[in-house]
Amino acid sequence: MSILETSYIIFHLKPYYRNFNKRLIKSSKIYFYDTGLVCSLLGIKDVKQINTHYLRGSLFENLVIAELKKQYYNNAVPDSMYFWRDSSGNEIDCIVEKTDKLDIIEIKSSATIHDDFLRNIRLFKKIAGSIVAASIVVYAGMEDLMYDNCKFISWSHINKNSMLF
């Protein structure tokens, strides 16, 4: 694993540890810098295969997390990204820590917006309270919009939105 990390093939996303009186998962998640490599390792040879592949959501999440990670590197800023998951399986895909506030990001591979996308965001905001500054959903659609105090951002606009800084 350390060779893969040193070679910039994989990276770890650390869990957010703040205890909100919940049992939290404390093992890190592993992501690839290059989703093309992941697709090759999975035997995906055609773009059409991704649409029906059982790991489509995970591949999309990997793509978005890797792009956010690259924003840190490209701006020479220390990484402040985490994820949160409790023992019940509730999860926030990405938490960006900013001094005394948090931006929470959910990642969905659907091109259409569903109210269910906000379930974990609502739960986390109820637990964390006022430390949540921004709620963001990165999705596979093409429009950026606001819905229920949450910013929906197209995956194709994540580098333009400068969500991290």
N, CA and C atoms as a LAMMPS dump frame, in Angstrom:
ITEM: TIMESTEP
0
ITEM: NUMBER OF ATOMS
495
ITEM: BOX BOUNDS ff ff ff
-5.0000000000000000e+02 5.0000000000000000e+02
-5.0000000000000000e+02 5.0000000000000000e+02
-5.0000000000000000e+02 5.0000000000000000e+02
ITEM: ATOMS id mol type element x y z
1 1 1 N 0.821 -1.192 0
2 1 2 C 0 0 0
3 1 3 C 0.866 1.257 0
4 2 1 N 1.953 1.212 0.77
5 2 2 C 2.801 2.403 0.84
6 2 3 C 3.474 2.684 -0.51
7 3 1 N 3.782 1.632 -1.265
8 3 2 C 4.373 1.823 -2.6
9 3 3 C 3.354 2.483 -3.525
10 4 1 N 2.106 2.048 -3.456
11 4 2 C 1.052 2.649 -4.281
12 4 3 C 0.821 4.115 -3.909
13 5 1 N 0.9 4.425 -2.613
14 5 2 C 0.755 5.821 -2.173
15 5 3 C 1.94 6.665 -2.628
16 6 1 N 3.14 6.165 -2.436
17 6 2 C 4.35 6.881 -2.813
18 6 3 C 4.412 7.122 -4.317
19 7 1 N 3.846 6.197 -5.074
20 7 2 C 3.826 6.309 -6.538
21 7 3 C 2.659 7.158 -7.047
22 8 1 N 1.883 7.74 -6.138
23 8 2 C 0.707 8.549 -6.492
24 8 3 C -0.286 7.771 -7.351
25 9 1 N -0.514 6.529 -6.947
26 9 2 C -1.543 5.719 -7.586
27 9 3 C -2.801 5.733 -6.725
28 10 1 N -2.638 5.642 -5.411
29 10 2 C -3.772 5.708 -4.492
30 10 3 C -3.522 6.769 -3.434
31 11 1 N -4.597 7.161 -2.745
32 11 2 C -4.479 8.018 -1.57
33 11 3 C -5.572 7.63 -0.584
34 12 1 N -5.36 7.995 0.658
35 12 2 C -6.321 7.705 1.724
36 12 3 C -7.115 8.97 2.041
37 13 1 N -8.407 8.799 2.234
38 13 2 C -9.256 9.87 2.757
39 13 3 C -9.554 9.489 4.199
40 14 1 N -9.128 10.343 5.108
41 14 2 C -9.246 10.038 6.526
42 14 3 C -10.663 10.318 7.026
43 15 1 N -11.085 9.581 8.053
44 15 2 C -12.41 9.834 8.617
45 15 3 C -12.409 11.091 9.474
46 16 1 N -13.545 11.737 9.55
47 16 2 C -13.713 12.885 10.428
48 16 3 C -14.053 12.334 11.806
49 17 1 N -13.239 12.662 12.801
50 17 2 C -13.322 12.017 14.107
51 17 3 C -14.206 12.71 15.133
52 18 1 N -14.597 13.935 14.902
53 18 2 C -15.328 14.633 15.961
54 18 3 C -16.475 13.763 16.447
55 19 1 N -16.548 13.569 17.744
56 19 2 C -17.551 12.682 18.312
57 19 3 C -18.848 13.437 18.549
58 20 1 N -19.888 13.026 17.871
59 20 2 C -21.21 13.613 18.043
60 20 3 C -22.104 12.639 18.808
61 21 1 N -21.541 11.96 19.811
62 21 2 C -22.257 10.944 20.577
63 21 3 C -22.764 9.814 19.675
64 22 1 N -22.018 9.495 18.654
65 22 2 C -22.343 8.396 17.75
66 22 3 C -21.106 7.513 17.642
67 23 1 N -21.33 6.253 17.361
68 23 2 C -20.2 5.359 17.079
69 23 3 C -19.775 5.622 15.646
70 24 1 N -18.515 5.981 15.465
71 24 2 C -18.009 6.36 14.148
72 24 3 C -17.059 5.319 13.597
73 25 1 N -17.014 5.231 12.279
74 25 2 C -16.048 4.383 11.591
75 25 3 C -14.742 5.164 11.525
76 26 1 N -13.643 4.52 11.912
77 26 2 C -12.375 5.243 11.987
78 26 3 C -11.313 4.724 11.029
79 27 1 N -11.679 3.864 10.105
80 27 2 C -10.706 3.422 9.108
81 27 3 C -10.828 4.313 7.875
82 28 1 N -9.716 4.558 7.225
83 28 2 C -9.71 5.467 6.075
84 28 3 C -10.261 4.766 4.832
85 29 1 N -10.631 5.574 3.845
86 29 2 C -11.102 5.07 2.558
87 29 3 C -9.969 5.246 1.548
88 30 1 N -9.873 4.321 0.604
89 30 2 C -8.818 4.371 -0.404
90 30 3 C -9.417 4.797 -1.739
91 31 1 N -8.747 5.749 -2.386
92 31 2 C -9.157 6.231 -3.705
93 31 3 C -7.96 6.178 -4.646
94 32 1 N -8.247 6.075 -5.931
95 32 2 C -7.226 6.128 -6.97
96 32 3 C -7.159 7.54 -7.54
97 33 1 N -5.969 8.004 -7.851
98 33 2 C -5.824 9.287 -8.535
99 33 3 C -6.358 9.22 -9.961
100 34 1 N -6.222 8.052 -10.596
101 34 2 C -6.592 7.888 -11.996
102 34 3 C -7.732 6.886 -12.113
103 35 1 N -8.952 7.366 -12.394
104 35 2 C -10.087 6.46 -12.519
105 35 3 C -9.993 5.608 -13.789
106 36 1 N -9.232 6.058 -14.765
107 36 2 C -8.997 5.239 -15.957
108 36 3 C -8.269 3.955 -15.6
109 37 1 N -7.318 4.053 -14.677
110 37 2 C -6.599 2.871 -14.206
111 37 3 C -7.558 1.92 -13.497
112 38 1 N -8.442 2.468 -12.673
113 38 2 C -9.426 1.639 -11.973
114 38 3 C -10.295 0.898 -12.982
115 39 1 N -10.777 1.619 -13.989
116 39 2 C -11.614 0.993 -15.019
117 39 3 C -10.855 -0.125 -15.735
118 40 1 N -9.601 0.092 -16.015
119 40 2 C -8.792 -0.938 -16.659
120 40 3 C -8.657 -2.164 -15.764
121 41 1 N -8.407 -1.933 -14.476
122 41 2 C -8.285 -3.048 -13.536
123 41 3 C -9.592 -3.82 -13.393
124 42 1 N -10.724 -3.128 -13.571
125 42 2 C -12.038 -3.77 -13.486
126 42 3 C -12.461 -4.426 -14.798
127 43 1 N -11.658 -4.248 -15.842
128 43 2 C -11.985 -4.837 -17.139
129 43 3 C -13.002 -4.027 -17.929
130 44 1 N -13.193 -2.781 -17.579
131 44 2 C -14.11 -1.915 -18.309
132 44 3 C -13.361 -1.376 -19.513
133 45 1 N -13.837 -1.705 -20.688
134 45 2 C -13.139 -1.313 -21.909
135 45 3 C -13.896 -0.281 -22.733
136 46 1 N -15.164 -0.029 -22.378
137 46 2 C -16.006 0.858 -23.166
138 46 3 C -16.815 1.754 -22.228
139 47 1 N -17.027 2.978 -22.626
140 47 2 C -17.778 3.937 -21.809
141 47 3 C -19.183 3.416 -21.508
142 48 1 N -19.779 2.724 -22.445
143 48 2 C -21.137 2.195 -22.267
144 48 3 C -21.203 1.197 -21.11
145 49 1 N -20.119 0.509 -20.84
146 49 2 C -20.09 -0.458 -19.746
147 49 3 C -20.258 0.218 -18.384
148 50 1 N -19.765 1.425 -18.252
149 50 2 C -19.837 2.129 -16.968
150 50 3 C -21.281 2.403 -16.576
151 51 1 N -22.132 2.731 -17.546
152 51 2 C -23.527 3.065 -17.246
153 51 3 C -24.275 1.948 -16.536
154 52 1 N -23.887 0.704 -16.77
155 52 2 C -24.582 -0.421 -16.142
156 52 3 C -23.708 -1.176 -15.144
157 53 1 N -22.496 -0.711 -14.929
158 53 2 C -21.581 -1.416 -14.028
159 53 3 C -22.024 -1.236 -12.574
160 54 1 N -21.893 -2.293 -11.794
161 54 2 C -22.328 -2.242 -10.39
162 54 3 C -21.493 -1.279 -9.54
163 55 1 N -20.321 -0.89 -9.991
164 55 2 C -19.486 0.059 -9.257
165 55 3 C -19.556 1.479 -9.824
166 56 1 N -20.553 1.767 -10.63
167 56 2 C -20.669 3.085 -11.26
168 56 3 C -20.632 4.216 -10.219
169 57 1 N -21.415 4.088 -9.159
170 57 2 C -21.44 5.117 -8.119
171 57 3 C -20.095 5.295 -7.441
172 58 1 N -19.429 4.194 -7.167
173 58 2 C -18.099 4.26 -6.53
174 58 3 C -17.065 4.874 -7.464
175 59 1 N -17.143 4.537 -8.75
176 59 2 C -16.219 5.132 -9.724
177 59 3 C -16.448 6.637 -9.836
178 60 1 N -17.711 7.049 -9.839
179 60 2 C -18.031 8.478 -9.917
180 60 3 C -17.539 9.202 -8.664
181 61 1 N -17.772 8.605 -7.503
182 61 2 C -17.284 9.193 -6.251
183 61 3 C -15.767 9.315 -6.283
184 62 1 N -15.081 8.287 -6.752
185 62 2 C -13.62 8.314 -6.856
186 62 3 C -13.167 9.456 -7.758
187 63 1 N -13.824 9.619 -8.894
188 63 2 C -13.487 10.69 -9.832
189 63 3 C -13.6 12.054 -9.166
190 64 1 N -14.696 12.298 -8.476
191 64 2 C -14.933 13.604 -7.846
192 64 3 C -13.953 13.85 -6.708
193 65 1 N -13.76 12.864 -5.834
194 65 2 C -12.817 13.02 -4.715
195 65 3 C -11.409 13.269 -5.245
196 66 1 N -10.998 12.548 -6.281
197 66 2 C -9.662 12.752 -6.859
198 66 3 C -9.525 14.152 -7.443
199 67 1 N -10.566 14.66 -8.098
200 67 2 C -10.51 16.025 -8.652
201 67 3 C -10.417 17.064 -7.543
202 68 1 N -11.142 16.851 -6.446
203 68 2 C -11.056 17.778 -5.316
204 68 3 C -9.658 17.735 -4.692
205 69 1 N -9.118 16.542 -4.573
206 69 2 C -7.752 16.375 -4.023
207 69 3 C -6.739 17.11 -4.896
208 70 1 N -6.911 17.021 -6.216
209 70 2 C -6.001 17.698 -7.147
210 70 3 C -6.09 19.218 -7.01
211 71 1 N -7.263 19.738 -6.644
212 71 2 C -7.395 21.182 -6.423
213 71 3 C -6.465 21.639 -5.299
214 72 1 N -6.37 20.842 -4.246
215 72 2 C -5.448 21.181 -3.157
216 72 3 C -4.01 21.212 -3.656
217 73 1 N -3.615 20.153 -4.347
218 73 2 C -2.24 20.081 -4.845
219 73 3 C -1.926 21.225 -5.793
220 74 1 N -2.834 21.517 -6.696
221 74 2 C -2.602 22.57 -7.684
222 74 3 C -2.547 23.964 -7.08
223 75 1 N -3.142 24.136 -5.902
224 75 2 C -3.111 25.434 -5.225
225 75 3 C -2.121 25.46 -4.067
226 76 1 N -1.329 24.401 -3.929
227 76 2 C -0.299 24.297 -2.884
228 76 3 C -0.868 24.571 -1.494
229 77 1 N -2.041 23.983 -1.231
230 77 2 C -2.721 24.146 0.052
231 77 3 C -2.785 22.778 0.73
232 78 1 N -2.521 22.717 2.024
233 78 2 C -2.625 21.429 2.719
234 78 3 C -4.053 20.861 2.639
235 79 1 N -4.121 19.596 2.468
236 79 2 C -5.39 18.879 2.337
237 79 3 C -6.186 18.951 3.643
238 80 1 N -7.464 19.297 3.559
239 80 2 C -8.332 19.298 4.741
240 80 3 C -9.638 18.561 4.445
241 81 1 N -9.54 17.479 3.667
242 81 2 C -10.707 16.684 3.294
243 81 3 C -10.8 15.431 4.156
244 82 1 N -12.039 15.097 4.517
245 82 2 C -12.328 13.916 5.311
246 82 3 C -13.632 13.302 4.812
247 83 1 N -14.004 12.189 5.376
248 83 2 C -15.34 11.638 5.185
249 83 3 C -15.88 11.299 6.56
250 84 1 N -17.182 11.08 6.648
251 84 2 C -17.806 10.721 7.924
252 84 3 C -18.755 9.557 7.701
253 85 1 N -18.651 8.554 8.569
254 85 2 C -19.574 7.422 8.523
255 85 3 C -19.799 6.928 9.941
256 86 1 N -21.065 6.714 10.29
257 86 2 C -21.35 6.157 11.609
258 86 3 C -21.561 4.649 11.503
259 87 1 N -21.752 4.011 12.639
260 87 2 C -21.875 2.551 12.666
261 87 3 C -23.168 2.06 12.021
262 88 1 N -24.128 2.955 11.772
263 88 2 C -25.384 2.581 11.115
264 88 3 C -25.282 2.661 9.6
265 89 1 N -24.136 3.104 9.085
266 89 2 C -23.938 3.199 7.64
267 89 3 C -24.273 4.551 7.057
268 90 1 N -24.674 5.523 7.881
269 90 2 C -24.906 6.884 7.394
270 90 3 C -23.557 7.501 7.069
271 91 1 N -23.478 8.185 5.929
272 91 2 C -22.179 8.662 5.472
273 91 3 C -22.283 9.997 4.751
274 92 1 N -21.279 10.827 4.964
275 92 2 C -21.052 12.027 4.164
276 92 3 C -19.778 11.738 3.38
277 93 1 N -19.873 11.842 2.05
278 93 2 C -18.763 11.435 1.189
279 93 3 C -17.511 12.28 1.377
280 94 1 N -17.688 13.573 1.619
281 94 2 C -16.527 14.452 1.768
282 94 3 C -16.869 15.595 2.716
283 95 1 N -15.994 15.829 3.665
284 95 2 C -16.111 16.965 4.576
285 95 3 C -14.859 17.802 4.384
286 96 1 N -15.049 19.083 4.138
287 96 2 C -13.929 20.011 3.997
288 96 3 C -13.908 20.87 5.248
289 97 1 N -12.822 20.757 6.003
290 97 2 C -12.692 21.505 7.249
291 97 3 C -12.086 22.868 6.953
292 98 1 N -12.782 23.909 7.4
293 98 2 C -12.334 25.285 7.21
294 98 3 C -12.345 25.985 8.568
295 99 1 N -11.203 26.11 9.174
296 99 2 C -11.029 26.732 10.491
297 99 3 C -12.059 26.196 11.488
298 100 1 N -13.184 26.898 11.704
299 100 2 C -14.176 26.471 12.688
300 100 3 C -15.491 26.027 12.053
301 101 1 N -15.504 25.867 10.754
302 101 2 C -16.716 25.455 10.029
303 101 3 C -16.418 24.261 9.128
304 102 1 N -17.468 23.601 8.674
305 102 2 C -17.345 22.464 7.77
306 102 3 C -18.218 22.669 6.542
307 103 1 N -17.708 22.301 5.385
308 103 2 C -18.513 22.166 4.177
309 103 3 C -18.7 20.672 3.972
310 104 1 N -19.938 20.253 3.774
311 104 2 C -20.196 18.835 3.576
312 104 3 C -20.627 18.599 2.132
313 105 1 N -20.095 17.529 1.548
314 105 2 C -20.308 17.251 0.132
315 105 3 C -20.78 15.805 -0.035
316 106 1 N -21.914 15.645 -0.672
317 106 2 C -22.407 14.331 -1.08
318 106 3 C -22.149 14.189 -2.57
319 107 1 N -21.866 12.991 -3.02
320 107 2 C -21.542 12.738 -4.421
321 107 3 C -22.503 11.681 -4.954
322 108 1 N -23.231 12.037 -6.006
323 108 2 C -24.242 11.145 -6.57
324 108 3 C -24.035 11.012 -8.072
325 109 1 N -24.076 9.776 -8.571
326 109 2 C -23.829 9.536 -9.991
327 109 3 C -25.072 9.701 -10.854
328 110 1 N -26.172 10.117 -10.279
329 110 2 C -27.402 10.33 -11.034
330 110 3 C -27.367 11.688 -11.739
331 111 1 N -27.96 11.756 -12.922
332 111 2 C -28.033 13.014 -13.673
333 111 3 C -29.256 13.828 -13.293
334 112 1 N -30.145 13.246 -12.507
335 112 2 C -31.335 13.967 -12.046
336 112 3 C -31.28 14.101 -10.536
337 113 1 N -31.929 15.135 -10.044
338 113 2 C -31.912 15.445 -8.611
339 113 3 C -33.065 14.723 -7.926
340 114 1 N -32.761 14.152 -6.77
341 114 2 C -33.765 13.489 -5.944
342 114 3 C -33.663 14.047 -4.527
343 115 1 N -34.789 14.175 -3.861
344 115 2 C -34.797 14.662 -2.486
345 115 3 C -34.008 13.729 -1.567
346 116 1 N -33.966 12.454 -1.901
347 116 2 C -33.247 11.474 -1.1
348 116 3 C -31.743 11.771 -1.026
349 117 1 N -31.206 12.522 -1.986
350 117 2 C -29.788 12.895 -1.968
351 117 3 C -29.443 13.675 -0.695
352 118 1 N -30.435 14.316 -0.098
353 118 2 C -30.208 15.181 1.06
354 118 3 C -30.376 14.461 2.393
355 119 1 N -30.719 13.186 2.376
356 119 2 C -30.989 12.455 3.618
357 119 3 C -29.799 12.5 4.581
358 120 1 N -28.614 12.122 4.115
359 120 2 C -27.438 12.119 4.992
360 120 3 C -26.985 13.531 5.346
361 121 1 N -27.193 14.471 4.433
362 121 2 C -26.857 15.873 4.733
363 121 3 C -27.728 16.375 5.873
364 122 1 N -29.024 16.108 5.795
365 122 2 C -29.945 16.537 6.872
366 122 3 C -29.576 15.894 8.199
367 123 1 N -29.251 14.605 8.17
368 123 2 C -28.866 13.896 9.387
369 123 3 C -27.595 14.495 9.982
370 124 1 N -26.586 14.712 9.156
371 124 2 C -25.325 15.261 9.649
372 124 3 C -25.523 16.672 10.211
373 125 1 N -26.329 17.485 9.54
374 125 2 C -26.583 18.842 10.03
375 125 3 C -27.31 18.817 11.369
376 126 1 N -28.18 17.845 11.565
377 126 2 C -28.885 17.726 12.838
378 126 3 C -27.907 17.353 13.953
379 127 1 N -26.957 16.486 13.638
380 127 2 C -25.971 16.046 14.621
381 127 3 C -24.923 17.128 14.87
382 128 1 N -24.412 17.733 13.803
383 128 2 C -23.292 18.68 13.906
384 128 3 C -23.727 20.093 14.256
385 129 1 N -24.943 20.459 13.903
386 129 2 C -25.446 21.791 14.233
387 129 3 C -24.849 22.894 13.394
388 130 1 N -24.523 23.982 14.049
389 130 2 C -24.135 25.218 13.36
390 130 3 C -22.725 25.207 12.779
391 131 1 N -21.956 24.142 12.981
392 131 2 C -20.61 24.142 12.399
393 131 3 C -20.628 23.862 10.898
394 132 1 N -21.781 23.437 10.363
395 132 2 C -21.892 23.189 8.918
396 132 3 C -22.136 24.525 8.222
397 133 1 N -21.185 24.924 7.382
398 133 2 C -21.294 26.201 6.658
399 133 3 C -22.007 26.034 5.331
400 134 1 N -21.653 24.998 4.58
401 134 2 C -22.24 24.792 3.253
402 134 3 C -22.558 23.323 3.044
403 135 1 N -23.684 23.084 2.38
404 135 2 C -24.089 21.733 1.988
405 135 3 C -24.067 21.676 0.472
406 136 1 N -23.351 20.696 -0.066
407 136 2 C -23.147 20.617 -1.51
408 136 3 C -23.404 19.183 -1.966
409 137 1 N -24.071 19.048 -3.106
410 137 2 C -24.199 17.753 -3.768
411 137 3 C -23.55 17.892 -5.137
412 138 1 N -22.561 17.077 -5.403
413 138 2 C -21.97 17.001 -6.74
414 138 3 C -22.665 15.83 -7.418
415 139 1 N -23.267 16.103 -8.577
416 139 2 C -24.033 15.07 -9.25
417 139 3 C -23.691 15.027 -10.735
418 140 1 N -24.194 14.031 -11.438
419 140 2 C -23.828 13.814 -12.836
420 140 3 C -24.644 14.654 -13.814
421 141 1 N -25.495 15.529 -13.31
422 141 2 C -26.273 16.417 -14.179
423 141 3 C -25.431 17.545 -14.74
424 142 1 N -26.074 18.421 -15.496
425 142 2 C -25.34 19.486 -16.181
426 142 3 C -25.587 20.882 -15.608
427 143 1 N -26.575 21.054 -14.716
428 143 2 C -26.909 22.374 -14.194
429 143 3 C -26.467 22.534 -12.746
430 144 1 N -26.086 23.758 -12.388
431 144 2 C -25.84 24.113 -10.996
432 144 3 C -27.087 24.813 -10.491
433 145 1 N -27.535 24.443 -9.286
434 145 2 C -28.732 25.085 -8.747
435 145 3 C -28.796 24.924 -7.244
436 146 1 N -29.713 25.676 -6.632
437 146 2 C -29.962 25.567 -5.193
438 146 3 C -31.271 24.815 -4.992
439 147 1 N -31.299 23.926 -4.011
440 147 2 C -32.516 23.205 -3.67
441 147 3 C -32.47 22.913 -2.177
442 148 1 N -33.447 23.387 -1.447
443 148 2 C -33.568 23.127 -0.012
444 148 3 C -32.28 23.487 0.752
445 149 1 N -31.781 24.694 0.522
446 149 2 C -30.558 25.212 1.157
447 149 3 C -29.315 24.37 0.867
448 150 1 N -29.318 23.709 -0.248
449 150 2 C -28.18 22.895 -0.655
450 150 3 C -27.799 23.273 -2.08
451 151 1 N -26.513 23.406 -2.302
452 151 2 C -26.023 23.745 -3.629
453 151 3 C -25.749 22.46 -4.402
454 152 1 N -26.41 22.305 -5.547
455 152 2 C -26.164 21.177 -6.431
456 152 3 C -25.212 21.647 -7.521
457 153 1 N -24.091 20.952 -7.658
458 153 2 C -23.062 21.339 -8.615
459 153 3 C -22.83 20.187 -9.589
460 154 1 N -22.826 20.517 -10.867
461 154 2 C -22.527 19.521 -11.892
462 154 3 C -21.088 19.056 -11.733
463 155 1 N -20.865 17.779 -11.932
464 155 2 C -19.511 17.23 -11.839
465 155 3 C -18.557 17.936 -12.798
466 156 1 N -19.105 18.419 -13.918
467 156 2 C -18.244 19.065 -14.911
468 156 3 C -17.839 20.481 -14.5
469 157 1 N -18.403 20.983 -13.406
470 157 2 C -18.094 22.337 -12.939
471 157 3 C -17.306 22.373 -11.643
472 158 1 N -16.89 21.228 -11.121
473 158 2 C -16.248 21.246 -9.808
474 158 3 C -14.936 22.014 -9.8
475 159 1 N -14.203 22.008 -10.873
476 159 2 C -12.953 22.781 -10.908
477 159 3 C -13.209 24.267 -11.058
478 160 1 N -14.351 24.658 -11.614
479 160 2 C -14.684 26.074 -11.783
480 160 3 C -15.256 26.691 -10.511
481 161 1 N -15.852 25.877 -9.644
482 161 2 C -16.546 26.392 -8.481
483 161 3 C -15.64 26.653 -7.292
484 162 1 N -14.419 26.174 -7.318
485 162 2 C -13.492 26.417 -6.227
486 162 3 C -14.149 26.162 -4.886
487 163 1 N -14.706 24.975 -4.706
488 163 2 C -15.46 24.631 -3.497
489 163 3 C -14.594 24.558 -2.255
490 164 1 N -13.31 24.382 -2.414
491 164 2 C -12.467 24.087 -1.269
492 164 3 C -11.903 25.297 -0.562
493 165 1 N -11.828 26.423 -1.236
494 165 2 C -11.097 27.553 -0.662
495 165 3 C -11.988 28.74 -0.401
